[in-house]
Amino acid sequence: MLQQLQALLDNGEAQAIIAAMQLNACIMIDEKKGRRESCKRGLKVIGSLTLLLQARRQNLIGSLKPITDGLRQNGIRYSDSVIHELLELEATLLKAR
């Protein structure tokens, strides 16, 4: 199965999917092909921005804006609309406290 996944994804993503399957764990992966292949194999997939929002919800981290700005400055690509939605969710979360 590893070779099959490596033909579709990079080695790190393929290894992560195999490990998640062996551990019966969810997987954090953002790349579309990796998410699709994970879902095909019955894995629960979580993205990095969802993980950040959950950490914010639990007061494990501060404001998401500087974090997302830093990610984008370091070459991680998120659309403006996705970042806008994330920050709106954060604002809603903070109002509910």
C-alpha positions in Angstrom: 0.0 0.0 0.0 2.9 2.4 0.7 4.1 2.1 -2.8 0.6 2.8 -4.1 0.4 5.9 -2.0 3.9 7.1 -2.9 2.9 7.0 -6.5 0.2 9.6 -5.7 1.7 11.6 -2.9 5.0 12.6 -1.5 6.7 10.1 0.9 5.9 12.0 4.1 2.2 12.2 3.3 2.1 8.5 2.3 3.9 7.5 5.5 1.6 9.6 7.6 -1.5 8.0 6.1 0.0 4.5 6.7 0.7 5.4 10.3 -2.7 6.8 10.9 -4.3 3.7 9.5 -2.1 1.5 11.7 -2.9 3.5 14.8 -6.6 4.0 13.9 -6.0 7.7 14.4 -7.1 10.9 12.7 -4.6 12.6 10.4 -3.8 16.3 10.0 -3.2 17.0 6.4 -3.9 20.1 4.2 -2.9 19.1 0.7 -6.0 18.1 -1.4 -4.6 14.9 -2.8 -3.5 13.7 0.6 -6.9 14.6 2.2 -8.7 12.7 -0.6 -6.5 9.6 -0.2 -6.9 9.7 3.5 -10.7 9.9 3.2 -10.8 7.1 0.7 -9.1 5.0 3.4 -11.7 5.9 6.0 -9.5 8.2 8.0 -10.8 11.2 9.9 -9.0 14.2 8.4 -8.3 17.5 10.1 -6.6 20.5 8.6 -4.0 22.7 10.2 -6.4 25.7 10.5 -9.0 23.6 12.2 -6.4 22.4 14.7 -5.4 26.0 15.3 -9.0 27.0 15.9 -9.4 24.1 18.4 -6.3 25.2 20.2 -7.6 28.7 20.4 -10.9 27.5 21.7 -9.1 25.8 24.5 -6.9 28.9 25.2 -3.8 27.0 24.3 -2.7 29.7 21.9 -3.4 33.4 21.4 -4.8 35.3 18.5 -4.9 33.4 15.2 -4.1 36.4 13.0 -0.4 36.6 13.7 -0.1 32.8 13.4 -1.8 32.8 10.0 0.2 35.8 8.9 3.4 34.0 9.8 2.3 30.8 8.0 1.6 32.8 4.9 4.9 34.7 5.1 6.7 31.3 5.2 5.1 30.1 2.0 2.0 28.2 3.3 -0.8 29.1 0.9 -4.3 29.7 2.2 -6.9 31.7 0.2 -8.0 35.1 1.6 -11.5 33.7 1.9 -10.4 30.8 4.1 -8.4 33.0 6.4 -11.3 35.5 6.6 -13.7 32.6 7.6 -11.2 31.3 10.2 -10.9 34.8 11.8 -14.7 35.2 11.8 -15.0 31.9 13.5 -12.4 33.0 16.1 -14.4 36.2 16.7 -17.6 34.3 17.2 -15.8 32.0 19.6 -14.5 34.9 21.6 -17.9 36.6 21.8 -19.4 33.5 23.1 -17.1 33.4 26.2 
